[in-house]
């Protein structure tokens, strides 16, 4: 008779009872206590609490909303950090490195006499020399001297050093000035980095239109990653915006080509 009564009690235990109350799904008893876990349960314990019925010793797992919420938050934080890391990682010097990295007295003398090309070359050799002679601070100083004389690659190199804080105090505002100057004169890598600054809102308000424009110009010159960065912005712009920006890019490109000739 007792077994029959327990069966009848079980018959009245619905899924809703189990979902909303501490009710054993096996026998219908309400005497549930937290259960100890073995090593094989550790992964499951991430989002569930383990209980054991005092009456029939049946194991019960109940979803922990708190743990689930914390897990979701942790996942979102990881996604956010990976996105930031990915965007930040794109800020690498994509310009070609010098093959000759020796620092000789004649080059130093010419640079000290004010020759902008020699100053750039000396800066490059300090920047890319082996670890025992590499000096990013001296590299930035020579890039700055050459940039101030209008040496195009030096404008990019100095702007990039300021952006990354390589041998100089990191300064987004001044970096933007030099990178915009080089990009406006047609230096492809500067155009790409300038697009990233607009996309990320570094020193300027985030502006997908300007980012698209500069990525488009850099892509036209074959900068790696520029085309994919440009195309990722297409869905965030209207057809009218894209048409206008493409026309603007064409005007800038033709002007820059005429300046080279």
Secondary structure as GFF3:
##gff-version 3
##sequence-region A 1 261
A	DSSP	alpha_helix	2	11	.	.	.	ID=ss1
A	DSSP	alpha_helix	15	20	.	.	.	ID=ss2
A	DSSP	beta_strand	32	34	.	.	.	ID=ss3
A	DSSP	three_ten_helix	39	41	.	.	.	ID=ss4
A	DSSP	three_ten_helix	44	46	.	.	.	ID=ss5
A	DSSP	beta_strand	48	53	.	.	.	ID=ss6
A	DSSP	beta_strand	59	63	.	.	.	ID=ss7
A	DSSP	alpha_helix	65	89	.	.	.	ID=ss8
A	DSSP	alpha_helix	105	112	.	.	.	ID=ss9
A	DSSP	alpha_helix	116	128	.	.	.	ID=ss10
A	DSSP	alpha_helix	136	147	.	.	.	ID=ss11
A	DSSP	alpha_helix	152	164	.	.	.	ID=ss12
A	DSSP	alpha_helix	172	184	.	.	.	ID=ss13
A	DSSP	alpha_helix	188	200	.	.	.	ID=ss14
A	DSSP	alpha_helix	208	220	.	.	.	ID=ss15
A	DSSP	alpha_helix	226	232	.	.	.	ID=ss16
A	DSSP	three_ten_helix	234	236	.	.	.	ID=ss17
A	DSSP	alpha_helix	239	260	.	.	.	ID=ss18
###
